[in-house]
């Protein structure tokens, strides 16, 4: 098991390097001059030149590349070209809000989606199943930012039950702030996980070992949870990884709608202002997030499935 | 048969599909198994033998199919009258089952020791240590090397034959009175088949359990069973002790089956085969289900289903023609 974890981590190293390289390349082929973007159209040639010198933009590309790699590995992303503050500090301030939002939305999605899926699977082709089908259709059809706007208007503006913007201070206040945006993101997750749970559980419940469980005297309940769901966890783990990643991309729009701090919102404003250093850092953080979640999923697989563990 | 039968099937019909309008896949099957007795149930694929065994365990999902007619008695009590929780308690303790597919019949994410221990736990073994000890003992009984060390192993670390041994260990862990084995050796190599059959004999000897062995292979049945029930297209066509079946098969279908077995020293180039193919369940609505393929068929065979006639030595078969020739008695009331 330790060996498996170690190998998975080693596997992630080239992925991280590749991701950093892609970020670097993407930044260089982006149209527009960062110096002009930072200093404005009225800046003199001397001002632009000195800015480029300061930011290392005059160095040969490969020097810039290795400088970037080295800096990224030591978590040094330079200063924001706009505000001059350390990018690391910006990330450190915004990241917890995004993580919080991601976790909250996944938890809500799991809490609603999985039991709904179990209910539908154990009542296949009956009304609970139809209810799930309807719910999933709606869940898949409503974009998260639109749902977010609706929730915001109804529950924050009209009913005044939730704050209108910001991330909140202290645990309770933060949870209060995160609830609506998380709900907006969780809707499609519940729909997705519900369908997935239903399909996975129905497939597993038709397996021979489930019949064996019944034949040895396991109750229906025990058969479904102990033997069925336990095996359905394998496809569910994959789905959980996918939906967690979707929460990241979804957070960009939802953070804008709810005007709450987060990497997504930071990234959007950085792109609008061509704040290269911040964009670079933001994209890197997102990419590392994806790698981390994938490694995590691999570990969960190993816990869930003994066949993977012993390989 | 000794004393009152352990399991009795009385005129059991099983129907698939919607109630009342479904397809009858098993019709009017009646036989009994005495305590400690080993009975074979033989027939081709689709003859209804597996469905019959699942019906005894009440493992056919209610939406799929059900016993539409007749009754199944275990120790004189109707299994069909039991509530689901009562039936759950019977499964695994009073009667257990092993299946054809050893590769897929064990839960892949549970250690084999835990799976055996679970069967015990479900039937009143509350002490964890005792369960562990019993599970190890069962693994040893079925010939798993190093049972103590293999307790924590998972099914994928075992071969098919070893998995079937584990299935047997699990099935007999609670000392059931009846073990239903549905094609337990079909998926295994011939040498492993022999080992598993030997194991079943050993288990029978040590636990005294009755066995209902389902197989399409008369050789397997002959090896282990005293009495045989032959099924064809959802109908029971013959029942007799194994010697009578092999020497004087009374039903033309059984005769055809025996002729199909390759004979040592036979000069013929081709193996014998019964003409035609097995009809779909419920396809033949009138008369004897075998009449379209039967070399002896007469007019009445396509008209009226023959009852089970009583031949000599307790042999019973459902055939107008052979019964008449043998002067067998009509048994309106099935023994």
HADDOCK unambig.tbl for C-alpha pairs under 7 A between the chains (distance, minus, plus):
assign (segid A and resid 208 and name CA) (segid B and resid 104 and name CA) 5.72 0.50 0.50
assign (segid A and resid 208 and name CA) (segid B and resid 105 and name CA) 4.73 0.50 0.50
assign (segid A and resid 209 and name CA) (segid B and resid 104 and name CA) 6.19 0.50 0.50
assign (segid A and resid 209 and name CA) (segid B and resid 105 and name CA) 4.13 0.50 0.50
assign (segid A and resid 209 and name CA) (segid B and resid 106 and name CA) 4.87 0.50 0.50
assign (segid A and resid 209 and name CA) (segid B and resid 107 and name CA) 5.14 0.50 0.50
assign (segid A and resid 212 and name CA) (segid B and resid 105 and name CA) 6.10 0.50 0.50
assign (segid A and resid 215 and name CA) (segid B and resid 91 and name CA) 5.65 0.50 0.50
assign (segid A and resid 215 and name CA) (segid B and resid 92 and name CA) 6.07 0.50 0.50
assign (segid A and resid 215 and name CA) (segid B and resid 96 and name CA) 6.41 0.50 0.50
assign (segid A and resid 215 and name CA) (segid B and resid 97 and name CA) 6.20 0.50 0.50
assign (segid A and resid 216 and name CA) (segid B and resid 91 and name CA) 5.51 0.50 0.50
assign (segid A and resid 216 and name CA) (segid B and resid 92 and name CA) 3.91 0.50 0.50
assign (segid A and resid 216 and name CA) (segid B and resid 96 and name CA) 6.29 0.50 0.50
assign (segid A and resid 216 and name CA) (segid B and resid 119 and name CA) 5.71 0.50 0.50
assign (segid A and resid 216 and name CA) (segid B and resid 171 and name CA) 6.97 0.50 0.50
assign (segid A and resid 217 and name CA) (segid B and resid 88 and name CA) 4.79 0.50 0.50
assign (segid A and resid 217 and name CA) (segid B and resid 89 and name CA) 5.93 0.50 0.50
assign (segid A and resid 217 and name CA) (segid B and resid 91 and name CA) 4.59 0.50 0.50
assign (segid A and resid 217 and name CA) (segid B and resid 92 and name CA) 5.05 0.50 0.50
assign (segid A and resid 217 and name CA) (segid B and resid 122 and name CA) 6.52 0.50 0.50
assign (segid A and resid 218 and name CA) (segid B and resid 88 and name CA) 6.56 0.50 0.50
assign (segid A and resid 218 and name CA) (segid B and resid 122 and name CA) 6.59 0.50 0.50
assign (segid A and resid 219 and name CA) (segid B and resid 88 and name CA) 6.10 0.50 0.50
assign (segid A and resid 231 and name CA) (segid B and resid 109 and name CA) 6.84 0.50 0.50
assign (segid A and resid 305 and name CA) (segid B and resid 109 and name CA) 5.84 0.50 0.50
assign (segid A and resid 306 and name CA) (segid B and resid 109 and name CA) 6.00 0.50 0.50
assign (segid A and resid 307 and name CA) (segid B and resid 156 and name CA) 6.84 0.50 0.50
